[in-house]
């Protein structure tokens, strides 16, 4: 008898939850009669990811919302990255155009073709939306035409109540209304973006981007996917809801999560709870940060905002694509390629012998104009005796690639190497760069950072 009552209670609870979700989606349909303006192009969000399972399809958590496409049209071909930005009219200042300029300017043509930026104009002021769309059409005509930028809007009729909400944390009613609407804005934006890219990056409308941020993100994703542990959110900025990356397949769930709990707490707090519910217990934050808050005045009542990310580096350097090999004994997981790639990683090798090497084989021959190598940490584990060489004609031996011949371009001094204007002397493209140890040392060695500059790259 007890078991029957328990099962009955569970069944009733499930029925109430399902009924509640259905009511939220459909209760107001009969009361709404929304007739879009004849000039408004209505755009229904469709998922483009494969429908191998009902979970991946995401149709079990649809939001009852219709979108107006104000400018551009995202490509029907799924791209690598979708960048989502929500923007409202500010009492002081405007940063949206500068944010978009930074995103596109800091990206190469190849990177721009791998992403689409979706901007939700979430303010209900019609004149502001019209003026903003016209400015975007003027400044970003090429990006709109190539499907790299889309501007959307959601009518106020589709929003649930935003006044008379719970005053959690003793927030003022105006603050509760603002943060609750922001959660709904993000929910609609994320829901729309679900099928446009393999991954989704959340930004705000007042940020600066680091150079080649997409390439760095792609590399970080590859590294994370090689690990056995699962992840739900990768963070490329420590600030608020800036630089948070999600898998596209999880976006319908995230959109519904923000929608259901929109009045409970700010969006960045909800994001932390979502991460934990998706079984990622700890934050995965990468440094240096790829995005910096640049707004001086907040979108909430125009208050002064001095929030900055101390780990942001605008000119994050990206080396040419390459394979990295070394015959030095590696300590733990401090592999040779970490000295080559952007980020906090480094190569840590046990006591090197004369003739040991670290060789970089470029995927495409490169005219090198500058080389900078830093070794050691805190004055220890410096590379005492070594030279830097450039090589030509790639050869393969014992599952490693190298070059047939090398020529020395300079010598390490106090654990560092730096040389510029190399393209004036070495005018032909190089296929390899090699650090060659010229004397054994008892101390271990840390190669902290390697940077190669070409005629096209800048410091």
C-alpha positions in Angstrom: 0.0 0.0 0.0 2.8 2.4 0.9 4.6 1.6 -2.4 1.4 2.4 -4.3 0.9 5.7 -2.6 4.6 6.7 -3.2 4.3 5.8 -6.9 1.0 7.7 -7.2 2.6 10.8 -5.6 5.5 10.7 -8.0 3.1 10.4 -10.9 1.1 13.3 -9.7 4.2 15.5 -9.3 5.4 14.7 -12.8 2.0 15.4 -14.2 1.9 18.8 -12.4 5.4 19.7 -13.8 4.5 18.8 -17.4 1.2 20.6 -17.1 3.0 23.7 -15.7 5.4 23.8 -18.6 2.6 23.3 -21.1 0.6 26.1 -19.5 3.6 28.5 -19.6 4.0 27.9 -23.3 0.3 27.9 -24.4 -1.8 29.7 -21.8 -1.4 33.1 -23.3 -1.7 32.0 -27.0 -5.5 32.7 -27.1 -5.0 36.1 -25.5 -2.4 37.2 -28.0 -3.1 38.3 -31.5 0.2 39.5 -32.8 0.2 40.9 -36.3 3.7 41.9 -37.4 4.2 45.0 -39.4 4.0 44.2 -43.2 7.7 45.3 -43.5 8.8 43.0 -40.7 10.3 39.7 -41.8 9.4 37.0 -39.4 12.0 34.3 -38.7 11.3 31.1 -36.9 14.2 29.5 -35.1 15.1 26.1 -36.6 17.7 23.6 -35.3 20.3 22.6 -37.9 22.2 20.0 -35.8 21.7 16.4 -36.5 18.6 14.7 -35.1 20.1 11.4 -34.0 18.3 11.4 -30.7 15.4 13.3 -29.1 17.9 14.9 -26.6 20.1 16.2 -29.4 17.1 17.4 -31.4 16.1 19.6 -28.5 12.4 19.7 -29.4 11.4 18.6 -25.9 12.1 22.1 -24.6 10.8 24.5 -27.2 10.2 28.1 -26.3 7.0 29.7 -27.6 8.5 32.7 -29.3 8.6 34.3 -32.7 11.6 36.4 -34.0 11.8 39.4 -36.2 14.8 39.3 -38.5 15.8 43.0 -38.8 19.0 42.7 -40.8 21.1 39.9 -42.5 20.3 36.2 -42.5 22.5 33.5 -41.0 23.7 30.9 -43.4 21.8 27.6 -43.5 25.2 25.9 -43.3 26.2 25.3 -39.7 29.4 27.1 -38.7 31.9 26.5 -36.1 31.0 29.3 -33.7 28.0 31.4 -33.0 28.6 34.6 -31.0 25.5 35.9 -29.2 25.1 39.5 -28.1 22.0 41.2 -26.5 21.8 45.0 -26.6 19.5 47.6 -25.2 19.4 51.4 -25.3 21.7 53.0 -22.8 21.2 56.2 -20.9 24.8 57.1 -21.5 27.1 55.9 -24.3 26.7 53.2 -26.8 29.3 50.4 -27.5 27.5 47.9 -29.7 29.1 49.0 -33.0 32.6 49.1 -31.4 32.0 45.6 -30.0 31.1 44.3 -33.5 34.1 46.1 -35.1 36.4 44.5 -32.5 35.0 41.0 -33.2 35.4 41.3 -37.0 38.6 43.3 -37.0 40.4 41.0 -34.7 39.5 38.0 -36.9 41.1 36.8 -40.1 39.0 36.2 -43.2 39.1 32.4 -42.5 38.0 33.0 -38.9 35.1 35.3 -40.0 33.9 32.6 -42.4 33.8 30.1 -39.5 31.5 32.2 -37.3 28.2 34.0 -37.2 27.4 36.9 -34.8 23.7 37.2 -33.7 22.7 40.5 -32.2 19.4 40.6 -30.3 18.1 44.2 -30.1 16.2 43.7 -26.9 14.9 47.2 -26.3 11.3 48.0 -27.0 12.0 51.6 -28.2 11.2 51.4 -31.9 13.1 54.6 -32.9 16.3 53.3 -31.2 16.0 49.9 -33.0 15.5 51.6 -36.4 18.5 53.9 -35.9 20.7 51.0 -34.6 19.8 48.7 -37.5 20.5 51.5 -40.1 23.9 52.1 -38.5 24.7 48.4 -38.5 23.6 48.1 -42.2 26.0 50.9 -43.1 29.0 49.8 -41.1 28.7 46.0 -41.6 27.2 45.7 -45.1 29.7 43.0 -46.1 29.3 40.9 -43.0 25.5 41.0 -43.4 25.7 40.0 -47.0 28.1 37.1 -46.3 25.9 35.7 -43.5 28.4 36.5 -40.8 26.0 38.8 -38.9 22.3 38.7 -38.1 20.2 41.2 -36.2 16.9 40.0 -34.5 14.2 41.3 -32.2 11.5 39.7 -30.0 8.3 41.6 -29.5 7.4 42.6 -25.9 4.2 40.5 -26.2 6.3 37.3 -26.0 7.8 38.2 -22.6 6.3 36.9 -19.3 5.6 39.4 -16.4 8.6 41.6 -15.4 7.1 43.6 -12.6 5.9 42.5 -9.2 8.5 39.8 -9.0 10.2 38.3 -6.0 12.8 40.6 -4.4 15.5 38.0 -3.8 18.7 39.3 -2.1 16.7 42.4 -1.1 17.3 43.9 -4.6 15.3 47.0 -5.4 12.2 46.4 -7.7 13.9 48.2 -10.6 17.0 46.0 -10.3 14.9 42.9 -10.2 13.0 44.0 -13.3 16.2 44.7 -15.1 18.1 41.5 -14.3 14.9 39.4 -14.9 14.4 40.9 -18.4 18.1 40.3 -19.1 17.7 36.6 -18.3 14.7 36.5 -20.7 16.7 38.3 -23.4 19.6 35.8 -23.1 17.1 32.9 -23.1 15.5 34.0 -26.4 18.9 34.8 -27.9 20.4 31.4 -27.0 17.3 29.6 -28.2 17.5 31.3 -31.6 21.2 30.5 -31.9 20.9 26.8 -31.1 21.4 25.4 -34.5 23.6 28.0 -36.2 27.0 26.8 -34.9 28.7 23.8 -33.3 29.5 26.0 -30.3 28.0 29.1 -28.8 29.8 32.1 -27.2 28.0 34.5 -25.0 29.2 38.1 -25.0 27.9 41.5 -23.9 27.5 44.5 -26.1 30.5 46.5 -24.6 33.6 44.3 -24.9 36.9 44.3 -26.7 38.1 41.1 -28.3 41.7 39.7 -28.4 43.3 39.1 -31.8 42.5 35.7 -33.4 40.2 34.8 -30.4 38.4 32.2 -32.5 41.6 30.3 -33.3 42.5 30.2 -29.6 39.0 29.0 -28.7 39.1 26.3 -31.3 42.5 25.1 -29.9 41.1 25.1 -26.3 38.1 23.1 -27.3 40.2 20.5 -29.0 42.4 20.2 -25.9 39.4 19.9 -23.6 37.6 17.3 -25.8 40.7 15.1 -25.6 40.3 14.9 -21.8 38.1 12.2 -20.3 36.2 14.6 -18.1 33.0 16.1 -19.5 32.5 19.9 -19.7 29.5 22.1 -20.0 31.0 25.6 -20.0 34.4 26.9 -21.0 35.2 30.4 -19.8 37.4 32.9 -21.7 36.8 35.8 -19.4 36.4 36.0 -15.6 33.8 38.8 -15.8 30.0 38.3 -15.6 28.3 36.7 -18.5 31.2 37.5 -20.9 33.2 34.9 -22.9 31.2 31.8 -21.8 31.2 29.0 -24.3 28.6 26.2 -24.6 28.0 23.2 -26.9 25.2 23.8 -29.3 23.4 20.6 -28.3 22.9 22.0 -24.8 21.5 25.4 -25.8 17.8 24.4 -25.7 18.2 23.3 -22.2 20.1 26.4 -21.2 17.5 28.7 -22.9 14.7 26.9 -21.0 16.7 27.1 -17.7 17.1 30.8 -18.0 13.5 31.2 -18.9 12.1 29.2 -16.0 14.3 30.8 -13.3 14.4 34.3 -14.9 13.2 36.1 -11.7 15.4 34.2 -9.2 18.9 35.7 -9.7 21.3 37.4 -12.1 22.2 35.5 -15.3 25.9 34.9 -14.3 24.7 33.3 -11.1 22.2 31.1 -13.0 25.0 30.1 -15.4 27.0 28.8 -12.5 24.1 26.6 -11.3 23.6 25.4 -14.8 27.2 24.3 -15.1 27.0 22.3 -11.8 23.7 20.7 -12.9 25.5 19.6 -16.1 28.0 17.7 -13.8 30.9 20.1 -14.3 31.7 20.9 -10.6 34.5 23.4 -11.2 35.0 26.4 -13.4 37.3 25.9 -16.4 38.7 29.4 -16.9 41.5 30.0 -19.5 44.1 32.7 -19.3 44.9 35.2 -20.7 41.3 36.3 -21.1 40.1 36.8 -24.7 37.5 39.5 -23.9 37.6 42.8 -22.0 34.8 44.9 -20.6 35.1 48.4 -22.2 31.9 50.1 -21.2 32.2 53.1 -18.8 28.5 53.3 -18.1 26.3 50.4 -17.2 23.1 49.5 -19.2 21.3 49.6 -15.9 20.3 53.2 -15.2 23.6 54.5 -16.7 25.6 54.0 -13.6 29.4 54.2 -13.7 31.1 50.9 -14.3 34.8 50.4 -13.9 34.8 46.6 -14.2 38.0 45.3 -15.9 39.5 41.8 -16.5 43.1 42.0 -15.2 44.0 38.9 -17.3 43.0 40.3 -20.6 45.7 40.7 -23.3 44.3 42.4 -26.4 47.2 41.3 -28.6 47.2 37.6 -27.8 49.8 36.2 -30.2 49.1 33.2 -32.4 52.0 31.4 -33.9 51.8 29.8 -37.3 50.1 26.3 -37.3 52.8 23.7 -36.7 53.8 20.4 -35.2 56.2 20.3 -32.3 58.6 17.5 -31.4 61.3 17.1 -28.8 63.6 14.3 -27.6 64.0 15.8 -24.1 62.3 13.9 -21.3 59.0 15.6 -20.4 57.9 16.2 -16.8 54.3 15.1 -16.2 52.0 16.7 -18.8 54.1 19.8 -19.7 54.4 18.7 -23.3 56.5 20.5 -25.9 53.6 21.9 -27.9 52.5 23.9 -24.9 55.4 26.3 -25.3 54.2 27.0 -28.9 50.5 27.5 -28.2 48.9 30.6 -26.7 47.9 30.3 -23.1 49.4 29.5 -19.7 51.0 26.2 -20.7 54.7 25.6 -21.0 57.2 22.8 -21.8 59.1 21.4 -18.8 61.9 19.0 -19.6 64.3 17.1 -17.4 68.1 17.9 -17.5 68.9 18.3 -21.2 71.9 16.8 -22.8 74.1 18.2 -25.6 72.3 17.5 -28.9 68.8 17.5 -27.4 66.3 19.5 -29.4 62.8 21.0 -29.7 61.7 21.2 -33.3 58.8 23.1 -34.8 57.6 22.0 -38.2 55.4 24.6 -39.9 52.3 23.2 -41.7 53.0 25.8 -44.4 56.5 27.2 -45.2 56.8 30.6 -43.5 59.0 33.7 -44.0 60.1 34.4 -40.5 60.7 38.0 -39.5 61.1 37.7 -35.8 61.7 35.1 -33.1 61.3 35.4 -29.3 61.9 32.6 -26.8 61.6 32.8 -23.0 62.8 30.0 -20.7 62.8 29.5 -16.9 60.5 30.5 -14.1 61.4 32.8 -11.2 65.1 32.7 -12.3 65.2 28.8 -12.3 65.1 26.1 -15.0 66.7 28.4 -17.6 68.2 27.0 -20.8 71.8 27.8 -20.4 73.4 26.8 -23.7 71.5 26.6 -26.9 71.1 28.0 -30.4 68.1 28.8 -32.6 68.1 27.5 -36.2 65.8 27.7 -39.2 65.5 24.7 -41.6 64.3 23.8 -45.1 63.0 20.6 -46.8 60.8 18.6 -44.5 61.8 14.9 -44.0 60.2 12.2 -41.9 62.1 9.7 -39.7 60.9 7.4 -36.9 57.4 9.0 -36.8 58.8 12.5 -36.4 59.2 15.3 -38.9 62.2 17.5 -39.2 64.1 19.4 -41.8 66.9 18.1 -44.0 69.2 21.1 -43.3 69.4 23.8 -40.7 71.3 27.1 -40.3 71.9 28.8 -37.0 70.5 32.3 -36.7 71.5 33.1 -33.1 72.5 32.1 -29.5 70.6 32.1 -26.2 71.7 34.7 -23.7 70.7 34.3 -20.0 67.9 31.9 -20.9 66.4 34.2 -23.6 66.5 34.5 -27.3 65.2 37.5 -29.3 66.0 38.5 -32.9 64.2 40.7 -35.4 64.3 41.6 -39.1 65.3 38.0 -40.0 63.3 38.3 -43.3 66.0 40.7 -44.6 68.7 38.0 -44.3 66.6 34.9 -44.7 64.3 35.8 -47.5 63.1 32.4 -48.5 60.3 30.6 -46.6 61.4 28.3 -43.7 59.8 24.9 -43.0 61.3 24.4 -39.5 62.5 26.2 -36.4 64.7 24.3 -34.0 66.2 24.9 -30.5 69.4 22.9 -30.3 71.1 22.3 -26.9 74.8 22.9 -27.2 75.9 21.9 -23.6 74.4 19.5 -21.0 73.0 21.0 -17.7 72.0 19.5 -14.4 69.0 21.9 -13.9 65.8 21.1 -15.6 64.5 23.4 -18.3 61.2 25.3 -18.8 60.5 26.7 -22.2 57.9 29.2 -21.2 57.0 30.9 -24.4 58.0 30.7 -28.1 56.8 33.4 -30.5 57.4 33.5 -34.3 56.5 36.6 -36.3 56.0 36.6 -40.0 55.7 39.5 -42.5 51.9 39.4 -42.0 51.8 39.0 -38.2 52.3 41.8 -35.7 53.6 41.8 -32.1 
